[in-house]
């Protein structure tokens, strides 16, 4: 069993997102590139029409996501747990009340895709699938 944020974990996550029926309805206009940073580990996900088409596991300066989320492993661990504690159950709540959870880059792009992004983020929990 792979652990977050390993490559195998992200590949399984990609399969969950791409198989999600809700995203097939609400994600049609969700096309962007965003990053997830866990401590010093950064992944850049390319989303096309609500599907994760690519994950860059070793991004460099030329991988330019529109926005990203950064937090220490402890914070991510709470978010992806089966029963997240209060304020860690939704990325919107975390943005407002968890100082370690940071939105980087163009927040407007993130919020313009808020509903589909929320579903993509919630699918980080296997139980949400």
Backbone torsions as a table, in degrees:
resi	resn	phi	psi	omega
1	UNK	NA	126.0	-179.8
2	UNK	-83.8	157.8	-177.9
3	UNK	-116.4	147.9	174.6
4	UNK	-62.4	132.8	4.0
5	UNK	-105.1	39.2	179.9
6	UNK	-62.7	160.8	179.9
7	UNK	-59.7	-43.7	-179.6
8	UNK	-62.7	-37.2	177.6
9	UNK	-61.5	-46.3	-178.5
10	UNK	-67.1	-33.2	176.9
11	UNK	-66.6	-40.5	176.6
12	UNK	-66.4	-38.6	176.9
13	UNK	-62.7	-43.7	177.5
14	UNK	-58.2	-43.7	179.4
15	UNK	-63.8	-39.8	177.6
16	UNK	-62.3	-47.3	-179.5
17	UNK	-62.2	-47.3	-174.8
18	UNK	-69.8	-19.2	178.6
19	UNK	-96.5	-2.6	-173.9
20	UNK	-73.8	123.5	-177.9
21	UNK	-69.7	-35.5	179.1
22	UNK	-62.5	-43.0	178.9
23	UNK	-66.0	-28.2	177.6
24	UNK	-65.0	-19.8	178.0
25	UNK	-95.9	-48.7	-172.9
26	UNK	-92.6	-10.4	-173.6
27	UNK	-97.6	7.8	-174.3
28	UNK	-56.0	-33.8	-178.0
29	UNK	-102.0	4.0	-178.1
30	UNK	-86.3	93.2	178.1
31	UNK	-131.4	115.5	-178.4
32	UNK	-168.1	-178.3	172.6
33	UNK	-128.8	129.1	177.8
34	UNK	-139.2	161.6	-177.4
35	UNK	-115.6	152.9	171.0
36	UNK	-124.3	120.1	-178.2
37	UNK	-117.3	125.8	-179.8
38	UNK	-119.1	102.7	-174.1
39	UNK	60.7	-116.2	179.3
40	UNK	-98.1	-1.1	-178.0
41	UNK	-94.6	123.2	-178.0
42	UNK	-122.9	134.3	175.4
43	UNK	-123.6	139.7	176.8
44	UNK	-115.3	121.0	-177.5
45	UNK	-105.2	131.8	174.6
46	UNK	-101.9	123.9	-179.5
47	UNK	-114.0	129.0	176.7
48	UNK	-127.0	115.9	179.4
49	UNK	52.0	44.5	176.0
50	UNK	81.1	6.3	179.6
51	UNK	-117.9	136.8	175.1
52	UNK	-78.3	109.8	-176.5
53	UNK	-91.0	-24.1	-177.5
54	UNK	-156.1	145.7	172.2
55	UNK	-126.4	122.1	176.7
56	UNK	-92.8	110.7	-176.1
57	UNK	-86.3	-11.4	179.8
58	UNK	-138.3	61.1	-177.2
59	UNK	-67.9	146.6	176.4
60	UNK	-118.3	-165.9	-177.2
61	UNK	-62.1	-21.6	-177.9
62	UNK	-86.2	-5.0	175.5
63	UNK	-88.7	101.1	-172.3
64	UNK	-109.6	90.0	176.6
65	UNK	-73.2	155.6	177.0
66	UNK	-68.3	-37.2	-179.8
67	UNK	-155.2	174.6	178.2
68	UNK	-163.2	165.2	175.9
69	UNK	-117.8	133.2	-178.9
70	UNK	-128.9	133.5	177.4
71	UNK	-162.7	158.7	174.6
72	UNK	-71.7	162.3	-178.1
73	UNK	-56.0	-38.7	-179.4
74	UNK	-57.7	-43.2	179.3
75	UNK	-68.0	-45.9	177.6
76	UNK	-61.6	-39.8	179.3
77	UNK	-58.0	-40.3	176.9
78	UNK	-65.5	-43.4	-177.1
79	UNK	-63.7	-42.9	-175.5
80	UNK	-87.5	-0.2	179.8
81	UNK	-67.2	157.2	-178.1
82	UNK	-59.3	-38.2	177.8
83	UNK	-128.8	84.9	-177.2
84	UNK	-65.0	145.3	177.9
85	UNK	-69.9	166.5	177.7
86	UNK	-51.2	143.6	-179.0
87	UNK	74.9	-7.5	178.8
88	UNK	-112.5	7.5	-176.8
89	UNK	-87.3	-8.0	-177.5
90	UNK	-154.1	139.7	-177.2
91	UNK	-66.6	-28.0	176.0
92	UNK	-63.4	-44.8	178.1
93	UNK	-61.8	-41.9	-179.7
94	UNK	-64.4	-39.7	178.7
95	UNK	-60.9	-35.8	-176.8
96	UNK	-83.7	-31.1	-168.7
97	UNK	-127.1	-5.4	-179.5
98	UNK	-115.4	100.7	-173.1
99	UNK	-59.2	-28.8	-178.3
100	UNK	-73.9	-17.4	-179.2
101	UNK	-92.2	113.7	-170.2
102	UNK	-120.4	133.6	171.4
103	UNK	-91.9	121.1	179.6
104	UNK	-108.1	154.1	174.8
105	UNK	84.1	-144.7	-173.3
106	UNK	-86.5	94.3	179.7
107	UNK	-62.5	-27.0	179.2
108	UNK	-63.3	-43.2	178.4
109	UNK	-62.0	-41.6	178.2
110	UNK	-60.7	-46.7	-176.3
111	UNK	-73.8	-30.0	176.1
112	UNK	-63.8	-24.6	179.3
113	UNK	-110.9	24.9	-170.9
114	UNK	-52.4	-47.3	-176.2
115	UNK	-66.1	-47.9	179.1
116	UNK	-67.7	-39.1	178.2
117	UNK	-62.4	-41.1	178.1
118	UNK	-58.9	-42.8	179.0
119	UNK	-65.5	-44.1	178.3
120	UNK	-59.1	-43.5	180.0
121	UNK	-67.0	-42.7	-179.7
122	UNK	-64.1	-28.0	178.2
123	UNK	-71.8	-4.7	172.5
124	UNK	-64.1	-24.6	174.6
125	UNK	-88.4	118.6	179.5
126	UNK	-54.0	-37.5	-176.8
127	UNK	-65.9	-23.2	179.4
128	UNK	-73.1	-22.1	-179.1
129	UNK	-70.2	NA	NA
